[in-house]
Amino acid sequence: MHPALIPEKHPMCGKYMEELLKCRAENPYRKFIGVCSEITWDLSACLKEEKKAVREPRVKKFQERWNARREEDQARMAKLREEQGLAPEDVGERQAAQNLKSGV
């Protein structure tokens, strides 16, 4: 299923949308037996590529924020371990023991 056929909202796929609208207008009944299917498949492939191109920068930005947050958390945990005088293994073992006692 494709979105509403508004070429202005999808600049990469506007030509396919216009072709599909034209095909459906020229073939009001034959469209039901697959006359416009090839154009529809091309439109779907184009929309998939467009979505991938739009999504890529967002995913990259999210990964950068995620990695920065993870590094901050690791630094904060290292600081807490240092303040408490514990080795990194001690914290993991202590947490595992607490989880066993609480039934988690």
BAKERO-97270 format. One record per residue: y, z, x of N, C-alpha, C in turn; residue in three letters; residue number from 0. Coordinates in steps of 0.02 Angstrom, whole numbers, plus 32768, in hexadecimal, padded with zeros to 4 digits. Each point is the difference from the previous one (the first is absolute). Example, Ala and Ser with C-alpha at 12.3 -4.5 7.8 and 13.67 -1.06 7.14 Angstrom:
! BAKERO-97270
((7EE4; 8186; 8294); (803B; 8000; 7FD3); (803C; 8000; 802D); ALA; 0),
((8035; 7FDC; 7FEE); (803B; 8003; 802A); (8037; 8025; 7FD9); SER; 1),
! end
This chain:
! BAKERO-97270
((7FC5; 8000; 802A); (803B; 8000; 7FD6); (803E; 8000; 802C); MET; 0),
((8030; 7FDB; 7FEE); (803D; 7FFB; 8027); (803A; 8020; 7FDA); HIS; 1),
((8036; 8010; 8023); (8039; 801E; 7FDE); (8025; 7FCC; 7FD5); PRO; 2),
((8035; 8017; 7FE0); (802A; 7FD2; 7FD9); (8017; 7FC7; 802C); ALA; 3),
((8002; 7FC4; 7FE4); (8010; 7FC4; 8027); (804C; 7FF8; 8006); LEU; 4),
((801D; 8029; 802A); (8048; 7FFE; 800C); (800A; 7FEE; 804A); ILE; 5),
((800E; 7FC1; 800D); (8005; 7FE9; 8046); (8033; 8026; 802A); PRO; 6),
((8035; 801A; 7FE1); (8034; 8023; 8026); (7FE5; 8041; 801E); GLU; 7),
((7FCF; 801E; 7FE0); (7FE5; 803F; 801A); (7FCE; 7FF6; 8038); LYS; 8),
((7FE6; 7FC3; 8006); (7FCE; 7FF1; 8033); (8014; 7FC0; 8024); HIS; 9),
((802E; 8006; 802F); (801A; 7FC3; 8021); (7FCC; 7FD7; 8025); PRO; 10),
((7FCD; 8020; 801C); (7FCD; 7FDB; 8025); (7FD4; 7FD6; 7FD1); MET; 11),
((7FF8; 8016; 7FC3); (7FD1; 7FE0; 7FD2); (8022; 7FDE; 7FC5); CYS; 12),
((8041; 7FF7; 8002); (8024; 7FE3; 7FC9); (7FE9; 7FBA; 7FED); GLY; 13),
((7FEF; 7FD7; 8032); (7FEB; 7FBC; 7FF1); (7FBF; 7FFF; 7FD8); LYS; 14),
((7FD2; 802E; 8010); (7FC1; 8003; 7FDB); (800C; 8018; 7FB8); TYR; 15),
((802E; 802E; 7FF8); (800F; 8018; 7FBD); (801E; 7FC9; 7FD5); MET; 16),
((802E; 7FDA; 801D); (801E; 7FC8; 7FDB); (7FCC; 7FCC; 7FEE); GLU; 17),
((7FD3; 7FF0; 802F); (7FCB; 7FD0; 7FF2); (7FD2; 8019; 7FC8); GLU; 18),
((7FEF; 8040; 8001); (7FD4; 801C; 7FCD); (8022; 7FFF; 7FBC); LEU; 19),
((803F; 8012; 7FFD); (8024; 7FFE; 7FC1); (8003; 7FB8; 7FE5); LEU; 20),
((800C; 7FD0; 802D); (8003; 7FBA; 7FEC); (7FBC; 7FE8; 7FE7); LYS; 21),
((7FCB; 8012; 8023); (7FBD; 7FED; 7FEC); (7FEE; 801D; 7FBC); CYS; 22),
((8011; 803E; 7FF5); (7FF1; 801F; 7FBF); (8029; 7FE2; 7FC8); ARG; 23),
((803D; 7FEB; 800F); (8029; 7FE1; 7FCC); (7FE6; 7FBA; 7FF0); ALA; 24),
((7FEA; 7FDB; 8032); (7FE7; 7FBC; 7FF5); (7FBA; 7FFF; 7FE1); GLU; 25),
((7FDA; 8035; 8009); (7FBB; 8003; 7FE8); (7FF5; 803E; 7FD6); ASN; 26),
((801E; 8003; 7FC4); (7FFC; 803E; 7FD9); (7FB9; 8015; 7FEC); PRO; 27),
((7FD3; 7FD0; 7FF8); (7FBC; 8012; 7FEC); (7FCE; 7FF7; 8039); TYR; 28),
((800D; 7FCF; 802B); (7FD2; 7FF4; 8037); (8004; 8037; 8035); ARG; 29),
((8035; 8027; 7FFF); (8005; 8037; 8030); (7FC7; 8033; 7FF6); LYS; 30),
((7FE5; 8002; 7FC3); (7FCA; 8030; 7FF2); (7FBD; 7FEA; 801D); PHE; 31),
((7FFA; 7FC1; 8011); (7FC1; 7FE8; 801C); (8005; 7FF4; 804C); ILE; 32),
((8034; 801A; 801E); (8005; 7FFF; 8049); (8029; 7FCB; 8020); GLY; 33),
((802B; 7FDE; 7FDB); (8029; 7FCB; 801D); (8030; 801D; 8034); VAL; 34),
((801A; 803C; 7FF4); (8031; 801E; 802D); (7FE2; 8033; 8030); CYS; 35),
((7FBE; 8005; 8003); (7FDF; 8034; 8027); (800E; 7FFA; 804B); SER; 36),
((8002; 7FC3; 801A); (800B; 7FF8; 8048); (8045; 801A; 8014); GLU; 37),
((8031; 7FF3; 7FD7); (8044; 801A; 800E); (8000; 804C; 7FFB); ILE; 38),
((7FDB; 801B; 7FD0); (7FFC; 8048; 7FF9); (7FE0; 8020; 803D); THR; 39),
((7FCC; 7FE1; 801C); (7FE0; 801A; 803C); (802F; 7FFD; 803B); TRP; 40),
((8025; 7FC9; 8006); (8031; 7FFB; 8036); (8036; 8036; 7FF9); ASP; 41),
((8016; 800B; 7FC2); (8032; 8034; 7FF4); (7FE4; 8045; 8013); LEU; 42),
((7FC3; 800E; 7FEE); (7FE1; 8041; 8010); (7FFC; 800A; 804C); SER; 43),
((7FEC; 7FCB; 8024); (7FFC; 8005; 8049); (8045; 800B; 801E); ALA; 44),
((8032; 7FDD; 7FE5); (8044; 8008; 8019); (801A; 8047; 7FF3); CYS; 45),
((7FF3; 801A; 7FC4); (8017; 8043; 7FF0); (7FDE; 8034; 802C); LEU; 46),
((7FC1; 7FF4; 8011); (7FDC; 802D; 802C); (8020; 8001; 8045); LYS; 47),
((8011; 7FC6; 801A); (8021; 7FFB; 8041); (8046; 8020; 7FFE); GLU; 48),
((8023; 7FF5; 7FCA); (8043; 801D; 7FF8); (7FFC; 804C; 7FFF); GLU; 49),
((7FCF; 801A; 7FDC); (7FF8; 8049; 7FFD); (7FEF; 801C; 8044); LYS; 50),
((7FD6; 7FDD; 8026); (7FEE; 8016; 8043); (803E; 8001; 802D); LYS; 51),
((802A; 7FCD; 7FFA); (803D; 7FFC; 802A); (8032; 8036; 7FEE); ALA; 52),
((8004; 8011; 7FC0); (802F; 8033; 7FE9); (7FE6; 8046; 8012); VAL; 53),
((7FBF; 8008; 7FFC); (7FE2; 8041; 800A); (7FFD; 8014; 804A); ARG; 54),
((7FFA; 7FD0; 802C); (7FF7; 800E; 8047); (8037; 802D; 801E); GLU; 55),
((8040; 7FF3; 7FF5); (8033; 802D; 801C); (7FFD; 8046; 7FE3); PRO; 56),
((7FEF; 8005; 7FBF); (7FFB; 8043; 7FE2); (7FC7; 8028; 801F); ARG; 57),
((7FC8; 7FDF; 800B); (7FC6; 8022; 801E); (8011; 8016; 8047); VAL; 58),
((8022; 7FD5; 8025); (8012; 8011; 8045); (8030; 803C; 8001); LYS; 59),
((8030; 8000; 7FD3); (802F; 8038; 7FFC); (7FDB; 8041; 7FEE); LYS; 60),
((7FD1; 7FFC; 7FD0); (7FDA; 803B; 7FED); (7FD7; 801A; 803A); PHE; 61),
((7FDF; 7FD3; 8025); (7FD7; 8014; 8039); (802B; 8023; 8036); GLN; 62),
((803C; 7FE6; 800B); (802C; 8020; 8031); (8013; 8046; 7FEA); GLU; 63),
((8011; 8008; 7FC0); (8011; 8042; 7FE7); (7FC4; 802F; 8003); ARG; 64),
((7FC5; 7FE5; 7FEE); (7FC3; 8028; 8000); (7FF1; 8019; 8047); TRP; 65),
((8004; 7FD4; 8031); (7FF2; 8013; 8045); (8033; 8032; 801A); ASN; 66),
((803F; 7FF7; 7FEF); (8034; 8030; 8015); (7FF3; 8044; 7FE1); ALA; 67),
((7FEE; 8001; 7FC0); (7FF1; 803F; 7FDE); (7FC4; 8023; 801F); ARG; 68),
((7FCC; 7FD9; 8010); (7FC4; 801C; 801F); (8010; 801E; 8044); ARG; 69),
((8029; 7FDD; 8028); (8014; 801A; 8042); (8028; 8041; 7FF9); GLU; 70),
((802D; 8002; 7FCE); (8026; 803D; 7FF4); (7FD2; 803A; 7FEE); GLU; 71),
((7FCF; 7FF2; 7FD5); (7FD1; 8034; 7FEC); (7FD6; 8019; 803B); ASP; 72),
((7FEA; 7FD2; 802A); (7FD9; 8013; 803A); (802A; 802A; 8030); GLN; 73),
((803F; 7FED; 800A); (802C; 8027; 802C); (800C; 8046; 7FE3); ALA; 74),
((8009; 8003; 7FBF); (800B; 8041; 7FE0); (7FC3; 802C; 8005); ARG; 75),
((7FC4; 7FE3; 7FF7); (7FC2; 8026; 8007); (7FF6; 8018; 8047); MET; 76),
((8010; 7FD5; 8031); (7FFA; 8014; 8047); (802F; 803A; 800F); ALA; 77),
((803B; 7FFE; 7FE4); (8030; 8036; 800A); (7FE7; 8041; 7FE1); LYS; 78),
((7FE4; 7FFC; 7FC5); (7FE4; 803C; 7FDF); (7FC6; 801C; 8029); LEU; 79),
((7FD4; 7FD5; 8018); (7FC8; 8017; 8029); (8019; 8023; 803F); ARG; 80),
((8034; 7FE3; 801D); (801B; 801D; 803D); (801F; 8044; 7FF2); GLU; 81),
((8024; 8006; 7FC8); (801F; 8040; 7FEE); (7FCB; 8035; 7FF3); GLU; 82),
((7FC8; 7FEC; 7FE3); (7FCB; 8030; 7FF0); (7FD0; 800B; 803B); GLN; 83),
((8008; 7FD8; 8034); (7FD6; 8007; 803B); (7FB9; 7FE9; 7FF5); GLY; 84),
((7FF6; 7FCF; 7FD7); (7FBE; 7FE6; 7FF1); (7FF6; 7FBB; 801F); LEU; 85),
((7FC2; 7FF3; 8012); (7FEF; 7FBD; 8017); (7FF5; 7FD4; 7FC3); ALA; 86),
((8006; 7FC0; 8006); (7FF6; 7FD4; 7FC7); (7FBC; 8009; 7FDE); PRO; 87),
((7FCB; 800D; 8027); (7FBE; 8009; 7FE2); (7FFE; 803F; 7FD6); GLU; 88),
((8022; 8035; 8016); (7FFF; 803F; 7FDB); (801B; 7FF8; 7FB9); ASP; 89),
((8034; 7FD9; 7FF9); (801D; 7FF6; 7FBE); (7FCF; 7FDD; 7FD2); VAL; 90),
((7FDF; 7FCC; 8019); (7FCF; 7FDB; 7FD8); (7FC6; 802C; 7FEB); GLY; 91),
((7FE6; 8029; 802F); (7FC8; 802C; 7FF1); (8015; 8036; 7FCE); GLU; 92),
((803C; 801A; 8009); (8018; 8034; 7FD2); (8008; 7FE3; 7FBA); ARG; 93),
((801B; 7FC4; 7FFB); (8009; 7FE0; 7FBE); (7FBC; 7FF3; 7FE0); GLN; 94),
((7FCF; 7FEA; 8027); (7FBE; 7FF3; 7FE5); (7FE1; 8041; 7FE6); ALA; 95),
((8008; 8036; 8025); (7FE5; 8040; 7FEA); (8022; 8018; 7FC0); ALA; 96),
((8040; 7FF7; 7FFA); (8024; 8013; 7FC3); (7FE9; 7FD7; 7FC6); GLN; 97),
((7FF3; 7FBF; 800B); (7FE8; 7FD5; 7FCA); (7FBB; 8015; 7FE8); ASN; 98),
((7FD5; 8015; 802F); (7FBD; 8016; 7FED); (8003; 8041; 7FD6); LEU; 99),
((802D; 802D; 8014); (8006; 803F; 7FDB); (801B; 7FF4; 7FBA); LYS; 100),
((8031; 7FD2; 7FF9); (801F; 7FF5; 7FBF); (7FD7; 7FCF; 7FD5); SER; 101),
((7FCD; 7FE1; 801D); (7FD6; 7FD3; 7FD9); (801C; 7FBA; 7FF7); GLY; 102),
((802E; 7FED; 802B); (801F; 7FBD; 7FFB); (7FD3; 7FCC; 801E); VAL; 103),
! end
